Amino acid sequence: MEDTYGYENEDTESYDDGAGAAPSAERTFAALPPVRGRGFAQSWWGRTWIQALENTALDSEQVTKGRKYARDGSVGAVSVRPGRITAVVRDRDGTRHRVDVLLQELGDGDWDRFLDTAVDRAGHIAALLDREMPPHLVEDAATAGVDLLPGTGDLEPECGCGAWDLCPHAAALCYTVARLLDQDPFVLLLMRGRDERRLLDELQVRSTARAAGGPPEGAPAASGVPAAEAFAAGDILPPLPAAPAVPDEPGLPPSLDTETDPVPGVDPDALEFLAADAAVRAHRLLAEALAPGHEQRPAEPVPAFDEDAVRLAAAVPGPVIAGRLAAATGRTRAELDLAVRAWRTGGPVALTVLGDDWSPDAGELARAAAALDGAWESAADRPRLRSAAAGRWTVVGGDVQLRYGPDGRWWPYRKERARWVPAGPAERDPEAALASAAAPAGESG
């Protein structure tokens, strides 16, 4: 059976992968026209499909090339069968490559659970009959152990170009399939193993049986155990499985390079940066949560706006976002660069030591002064220090300074271009901190 979405062209052809699939379990979609001024997926299931594609790729450059192929209309007719989608994709030079993308089919047990979930809510049935895939149905099915939408690594490409990983041709086919999914989510169900007619027939049988108050014809009789027996088994249930291993590195954030002008006020570069930052922080928090003794550690405090802006600036790859962060915190670029330099030597505490808002109380000052007096073996070795401010001592006749921090450590500073800048990480010993401050730039720490 053939459906036509878009325009016919010379790439319309049939494919045979030797699987012997019945004709009714295959649909062929004519080649779609080029994409102009819009994204590839408007529906949430189409966007989830693209997310699975982009998370699967090891090389984002290949994905970008594939997106351009799909946008230019280089993908021919698409054949959709259980477990496989196929098309011919043209290179820039006109070379054609047959591409297959494999997706694991669901088993009979999975389909039974999916259909049972669908008939649990009248709205699910109505949506399916209206060729829609309600998010609640997919979520309910996932709760029952049936994942309809692909996850990271579920899409397996095979291309005649010989690439061992996702190539631009396979990526182009997947972006085109996202457009088909926008128009008909039954394409996804067919890839998972059931064509539309069979699925709707089985749904009708279950719906009728549910309305009549009994199980569908041929369904196994419901079985169970007495409640007292189930309650008694609570103390002998096996332990929960071990938590999965933490990935070696954070996941790749989605690419927002859609070649379409963003909505006014939305900065794709900033969003991509924030997504990448969130992935890094989530990876770190997961690793900490699964580390031994995590339950004894205090919760990480929520950072203040200014502090978090400096943290973000420390990870910024270029000047554009750094400039926006400087403006948001009321700093010049030079002031933000100085704050970032402090952050990299010691995080929030170093940022506090850099500022003028914190100073030790009388008791802390007394302890700091005593530590300075006892840091050198003899008075002759002790440099001449003068108090520059509360908790700050400058070497007389020199361009180095010690600052006492709220963590009880000594932070080295040196004067560069008439301003005091962090010279390295903190030390417990003021003599070591002063030596770090006096070391040539680049040799401290």
C-alpha positions as CSV (number, residue, x, y, z in Angstrom):
1,M,0.0,0.0,0.0
2,E,1.4,3.4,-0.9
3,D,0.9,6.8,0.8
4,T,2.0,10.0,-0.9
5,Y,3.2,12.9,1.3
6,G,4.9,15.5,-0.9
7,Y,5.9,15.1,-4.5
8,E,6.8,12.0,-6.6
9,N,10.3,11.9,-8.1
10,E,12.7,9.5,-9.8
11,D,13.9,8.0,-6.5
12,T,10.6,6.2,-5.9
13,E,11.4,2.4,-5.9
14,S,10.8,-0.7,-3.9
15,Y,13.3,-2.5,-1.6
16,D,13.7,-6.1,-0.5
17,D,15.8,-6.9,2.5
18,G,15.0,-10.6,2.4
19,A,12.9,-10.4,5.6
20,G,9.8,-11.6,3.7
21,A,7.5,-8.9,5.2
22,A,3.9,-9.0,4.1
23,P,2.9,-6.3,1.6
24,S,0.4,-5.0,4.1
25,A,3.2,-4.4,6.7
26,E,5.0,-2.0,4.4
27,R,4.3,1.6,3.5
28,T,6.1,3.7,0.9
29,F,6.2,7.5,1.1
30,A,7.1,9.5,-1.9
31,A,10.0,11.9,-1.6
32,L,9.3,15.0,0.3
33,P,10.0,18.5,-1.1
34,P,12.8,20.6,0.4
35,V,12.2,22.2,3.8
36,R,11.8,26.0,3.7
37,G,11.8,28.1,6.8
38,R,10.7,25.5,9.4
39,G,12.0,22.8,11.6
40,F,11.8,19.1,10.8
41,A,9.5,18.1,13.6
42,Q,6.5,20.0,15.0
43,S,5.0,17.2,17.1
44,W,6.5,16.0,20.3
45,W,7.0,12.5,19.0
46,G,8.8,13.8,16.0
47,R,11.0,15.9,18.2
48,T,11.7,12.9,20.4
49,W,12.7,10.9,17.3
50,I,15.2,13.6,16.3
51,Q,16.5,13.7,19.9
52,A,17.2,10.0,19.7
53,L,19.1,10.5,16.4
54,E,21.2,13.4,17.7
55,N,22.0,11.6,21.0
56,T,23.1,8.5,19.1
57,A,25.6,10.3,16.9
58,L,29.3,10.3,17.9
59,D,30.1,13.0,15.4
60,S,27.8,16.0,15.5
61,E,29.3,17.2,12.2
62,Q,27.8,14.2,10.4
63,V,24.4,15.1,11.8
64,T,24.7,18.7,10.6
65,K,25.5,17.5,7.1
66,G,22.6,15.1,7.2
67,R,20.2,17.8,8.2
68,K,21.3,19.9,5.2
69,Y,20.8,16.9,2.9
70,A,17.3,16.4,4.3
71,R,16.5,20.2,4.1
72,D,17.7,20.2,0.4
73,G,15.3,17.4,-0.5
74,S,18.1,14.8,-1.2
75,V,16.2,11.9,0.3
76,G,14.2,9.8,-2.1
77,A,11.1,7.7,-1.4
78,V,11.0,6.2,2.1
79,S,10.0,2.6,2.7
80,V,8.8,1.8,6.2
81,R,8.6,-1.8,7.5
82,P,8.6,-3.5,10.9
83,G,12.1,-2.9,12.3
84,R,13.5,-1.0,9.3
85,I,13.2,2.2,7.3
86,T,14.9,2.5,3.8
87,A,15.6,5.2,1.3
88,V,18.1,6.4,-1.3
89,V,20.0,9.5,-0.5
90,R,21.8,11.6,-3.0
91,D,25.2,13.2,-2.3
92,R,26.1,16.7,-3.5
93,D,27.8,15.2,-6.5
94,G,24.8,13.1,-7.4
95,T,26.1,9.8,-6.1
96,R,23.3,7.7,-4.6
97,H,23.5,5.6,-1.5
98,R,20.9,3.1,-0.1
99,V,20.4,3.7,3.6
100,D,18.7,1.5,6.2
101,V,18.0,2.5,9.8
102,L,17.0,-0.4,12.1
103,L,14.8,-0.1,15.1
104,Q,14.0,-3.1,17.3
105,E,10.4,-4.5,16.9
106,L,8.3,-5.0,20.0
107,G,7.3,-8.5,21.0
108,D,3.8,-9.9,21.3
109,G,3.8,-9.4,25.0
110,D,4.8,-5.8,24.6
111,W,1.9,-5.2,22.2
112,D,-0.5,-6.8,24.6
113,R,0.6,-4.4,27.3
114,F,0.4,-1.5,24.9
115,L,-3.1,-2.3,23.8
116,D,-4.3,-2.9,27.4
117,T,-2.9,0.5,28.3
118,A,-4.6,2.1,25.3
119,V,-8.1,0.9,26.3
120,D,-7.7,2.0,29.9
121,R,-8.6,5.5,28.8
122,A,-11.3,6.5,26.3
123,G,-9.2,9.4,25.3
124,H,-6.4,7.2,24.1
125,I,-8.6,5.3,21.8
126,A,-10.1,8.4,20.3
127,A,-6.7,9.9,19.7
128,L,-5.4,6.8,18.0
129,L,-8.5,6.7,15.7
130,D,-7.8,10.4,14.9
131,R,-4.2,9.5,14.0
132,E,-2.6,11.1,17.0
133,M,-0.3,9.8,19.6
134,P,-1.1,11.4,23.0
135,P,1.9,11.9,25.3
136,H,0.0,10.3,28.2
137,L,-0.4,7.1,26.2
138,V,3.3,6.8,25.6
139,E,4.1,7.6,29.2
140,D,1.5,5.0,30.4
141,A,3.0,2.5,28.0
142,A,6.5,3.2,29.3
143,T,5.3,2.7,32.8
144,A,4.0,-0.7,31.7
145,G,7.5,-1.5,30.3
146,V,6.8,-0.7,26.6
147,D,9.0,2.0,25.1
148,L,7.5,3.1,21.8
149,L,9.9,6.0,21.1
150,P,13.5,5.2,20.5
151,G,16.1,6.1,23.1
152,T,19.8,6.9,22.8
153,G,21.5,4.1,20.8
154,D,18.2,2.5,19.6
155,L,18.6,3.6,16.0
156,E,21.1,1.5,14.1
157,P,22.2,2.9,10.7
158,E,23.4,0.9,7.7
159,C,24.6,2.8,4.6
160,G,26.1,1.9,1.3
161,C,28.7,4.6,1.8
162,G,30.5,2.2,4.2
163,A,30.5,4.5,7.3
164,W,30.7,2.5,10.5
165,D,28.9,5.1,12.5
166,L,25.9,7.4,11.8
167,C,26.7,9.1,8.4
168,P,25.1,12.1,6.8
169,H,23.0,9.9,4.6
170,A,21.5,8.0,7.6
171,A,21.0,11.3,9.5
172,A,19.2,12.8,6.4
173,L,16.8,9.8,6.3
174,C,16.1,10.1,10.0
175,Y,15.3,13.8,9.7
176,T,12.9,13.0,6.8
177,V,11.2,10.3,8.9
178,A,10.6,13.0,11.6
179,R,8.5,14.9,9.0
180,L,6.5,11.7,8.3
181,L,5.9,11.1,12.0
182,D,4.5,14.7,12.3
183,Q,1.8,13.7,9.8
184,D,1.2,10.2,10.9
185,P,2.4,8.6,14.2
186,F,1.3,5.2,12.9
187,V,4.6,5.2,11.0
188,L,6.4,4.8,14.4
189,L,4.0,1.9,15.3
190,L,4.7,0.2,12.0
191,M,8.5,0.5,12.6
192,R,7.9,-1.1,16.0
193,G,6.1,-4.1,14.3
194,R,2.4,-3.5,13.8
195,D,0.6,-2.0,10.8
196,E,-2.3,0.4,11.3
197,R,-5.1,-1.9,10.3
198,R,-4.0,-4.8,12.5
199,L,-3.4,-2.4,15.4
200,L,-6.8,-0.8,15.1
201,D,-8.6,-4.1,14.7
202,E,-7.0,-5.5,17.9
203,L,-7.8,-2.2,19.7
204,Q,-11.4,-2.6,18.7
205,V,-11.6,-6.1,20.0
206,R,-10.2,-5.1,23.4
207,S,-12.4,-2.0,23.6
208,T,-15.5,-4.0,22.8
209,A,-14.6,-6.7,25.4
210,R,-13.8,-4.0,28.0
211,A,-17.2,-2.4,27.4
212,A,-18.9,-5.8,27.8
213,G,-17.1,-6.3,31.1
214,G,-14.9,-9.3,30.1
215,P,-11.5,-10.1,28.7
216,P,-11.0,-10.2,24.9
217,E,-11.7,-13.4,23.1
218,G,-8.7,-15.7,23.4
219,A,-7.0,-13.7,26.1
220,P,-5.6,-15.8,29.0
221,A,-7.6,-15.9,32.1
222,A,-6.6,-13.5,34.8
223,S,-4.6,-15.1,37.6
224,G,-3.3,-13.9,41.0
225,V,-2.5,-14.8,44.5
226,P,-4.4,-14.2,47.8
227,A,-3.7,-10.8,49.3
228,A,-2.4,-12.4,52.5
229,E,0.1,-14.4,50.6
230,A,1.3,-11.3,48.6
231,F,1.6,-9.3,51.9
232,A,3.6,-12.1,53.5
233,A,6.1,-12.2,50.6
234,G,7.1,-8.6,51.3
235,D,9.9,-9.6,53.6
236,I,11.4,-12.1,51.3
237,L,11.5,-10.1,48.1
238,P,14.9,-9.9,46.4
239,P,16.9,-6.7,46.9
240,L,16.8,-4.0,44.3
241,P,19.3,-4.4,41.4
242,A,22.5,-2.4,41.6
243,A,22.4,1.1,40.2
244,P,23.8,1.4,36.6
245,A,27.4,2.6,36.2
246,V,27.9,6.3,35.8
247,P,28.7,7.2,32.1
248,D,32.3,8.2,31.4
249,E,31.2,11.7,30.3
250,P,28.1,13.8,30.1
251,G,25.7,13.4,27.2
252,L,25.8,15.6,24.2
253,P,23.3,18.5,24.3
254,P,20.9,18.9,21.3
255,S,22.0,21.0,18.4
256,L,19.8,24.1,17.8
257,D,21.2,24.8,14.4
258,T,18.0,24.6,12.5
259,E,18.9,27.0,9.8
260,T,15.7,28.9,10.7
261,D,15.7,32.3,12.3
262,P,15.0,32.0,16.1
263,V,12.0,33.5,17.8
264,P,12.8,37.1,18.8
265,G,14.5,37.2,22.2
266,V,15.7,33.6,22.0
267,D,19.5,33.1,21.6
268,P,20.2,29.6,20.3
269,D,23.9,29.8,21.3
270,A,23.0,30.7,24.9
271,L,20.5,27.9,25.0
272,E,23.0,25.4,23.7
273,F,25.6,26.5,26.2
274,L,23.1,26.2,29.1
275,A,22.1,22.8,28.0
276,A,25.7,21.7,27.8
277,D,26.3,23.2,31.3
278,A,23.3,21.4,32.7
279,A,24.5,18.1,31.3
280,V,27.9,18.5,32.9
281,R,26.4,19.4,36.3
282,A,23.9,16.5,36.1
283,H,26.8,14.1,35.3
284,R,28.7,15.4,38.3
285,L,25.7,15.2,40.7
286,L,24.9,11.7,39.6
287,A,28.5,10.6,40.2
288,E,28.5,12.1,43.6
289,A,25.1,10.6,44.4
290,L,26.3,7.1,43.6
291,A,29.6,7.5,45.4
292,P,30.1,5.7,48.8
293,G,29.2,7.8,51.8
294,H,27.1,10.3,49.8
295,E,24.2,10.1,52.3
296,Q,26.5,11.6,55.0
297,R,27.5,14.6,52.9
298,P,25.7,17.9,53.4
299,A,23.5,19.1,50.5
300,E,25.1,21.5,48.1
301,P,23.8,25.0,48.7
302,V,22.0,26.8,45.9
303,P,24.4,29.4,44.5
304,A,23.6,33.0,44.5
305,F,22.9,34.7,41.1
306,D,26.2,36.5,40.9
307,E,28.2,33.4,42.0
308,D,26.5,31.2,39.4
309,A,27.1,33.8,36.7
310,V,30.8,33.7,37.4
311,R,30.7,29.9,37.4
312,L,29.1,30.0,34.0
313,A,31.6,32.5,32.7
314,A,34.4,30.2,33.8
315,A,33.1,27.6,31.3
316,V,32.3,29.9,28.4
317,P,34.1,29.0,25.2
318,G,33.9,32.5,23.7
319,P,33.3,36.2,24.3
320,V,29.7,36.5,23.3
321,I,28.1,34.8,26.3
322,A,30.8,36.2,28.6
323,G,29.8,39.7,27.5
324,R,26.2,39.0,28.4
325,L,27.1,37.6,31.8
326,A,29.3,40.6,32.5
327,A,26.4,42.9,31.7
328,A,23.9,40.8,33.8
329,T,26.1,41.1,36.9
330,G,26.9,44.8,36.5
331,R,30.6,44.1,35.7
332,T,32.9,45.2,33.0
333,R,34.6,42.5,30.9
334,A,37.9,43.1,32.8
335,E,36.1,42.7,36.2
336,L,34.4,39.5,35.1
337,D,37.7,38.1,33.8
338,L,39.2,38.8,37.3
339,A,36.3,37.1,39.0
340,V,36.7,34.1,36.7
341,R,40.4,34.0,37.5
342,A,39.5,33.9,41.2
343,W,36.9,31.2,40.7
344,R,39.3,29.0,39.0
345,T,41.7,29.1,41.9
346,G,39.1,28.1,44.5
347,G,35.5,28.4,43.6
348,P,33.0,30.3,45.8
349,V,35.4,30.9,48.6
350,A,38.0,32.4,46.3
351,L,35.3,34.7,44.9
352,T,34.5,35.9,48.4
353,V,38.1,36.6,49.1
354,L,38.4,38.7,45.9
355,G,35.6,41.0,46.9
356,D,35.5,43.7,49.5
357,D,32.2,42.6,51.2
358,W,33.8,40.1,53.6
359,S,36.3,40.7,56.4
360,P,37.2,38.5,59.4
361,D,35.8,39.4,62.8
362,A,38.1,40.2,65.8
363,G,38.6,36.6,66.8
364,E,39.5,35.5,63.3
365,L,41.9,38.4,62.9
366,A,43.6,37.5,66.2
367,R,44.1,33.9,65.0
368,A,45.4,35.1,61.7
369,A,47.9,37.5,63.3
370,A,49.1,34.6,65.5
371,A,49.5,32.4,62.5
372,L,51.6,35.0,60.8
373,D,53.8,35.5,63.8
374,G,54.6,31.8,64.0
375,A,54.9,31.0,60.3
376,W,58.6,31.8,60.0
377,E,61.3,30.2,62.1
378,S,63.0,33.5,63.0
379,A,62.1,37.1,63.0
380,A,64.9,37.7,60.5
381,D,63.2,35.4,58.0
382,R,59.8,37.0,58.4
383,P,59.1,39.6,55.7
384,R,57.8,43.0,56.7
385,L,54.1,43.1,56.4
386,R,51.7,45.9,56.7
387,S,47.9,45.7,57.1
388,A,46.2,46.8,53.9
389,A,42.7,46.1,55.2
390,A,41.0,43.7,57.5
391,G,42.4,40.2,56.8
392,R,44.9,41.5,54.1
393,W,48.6,42.0,54.6
394,T,51.0,43.4,51.9
395,V,54.7,42.9,51.8
396,V,56.4,46.3,52.3
397,G,58.1,47.3,49.2
398,G,56.7,44.4,47.2
399,D,53.8,43.6,44.9
400,V,52.6,40.5,46.8
401,Q,49.8,40.2,49.3
402,L,48.3,37.6,51.7
403,R,44.5,37.4,52.2
404,Y,42.9,35.4,55.0
405,G,39.8,33.7,53.8
406,P,36.6,32.6,55.6
407,D,37.9,29.0,55.3
408,G,40.8,29.7,57.5
409,R,43.3,29.5,54.6
410,W,45.7,32.0,53.1
411,W,45.2,33.2,49.6
412,P,48.1,34.5,47.6
413,Y,47.7,37.8,45.5
414,R,50.1,39.8,43.4
415,K,49.8,43.2,41.8
416,E,49.5,43.2,38.0
417,R,48.8,46.4,36.1
418,A,48.0,48.3,39.3
419,R,45.4,45.9,40.5
420,W,45.5,42.9,42.9
421,V,44.8,39.6,41.2
422,P,44.7,36.0,42.5
423,A,48.1,34.3,42.2
424,G,47.1,30.7,42.9
425,P,45.1,28.4,45.2
426,A,44.9,28.8,49.0
427,E,47.5,27.4,51.4
428,R,47.2,26.4,55.1
429,D,50.6,27.9,55.7
430,P,51.0,31.7,55.2
431,E,54.7,31.2,54.3
432,A,53.8,28.8,51.4
433,A,51.1,31.2,50.2
434,L,53.5,34.1,50.2
435,A,56.0,32.0,48.2
436,S,53.3,31.2,45.7
437,A,52.4,34.9,45.4
438,A,56.1,35.8,44.8
439,A,56.6,33.1,42.2
440,P,56.7,34.4,38.5
441,A,53.3,34.4,36.8
442,G,52.5,30.9,35.6
443,E,54.6,29.1,38.2
444,S,52.4,29.4,41.3
445,G,50.3,26.5,42.6
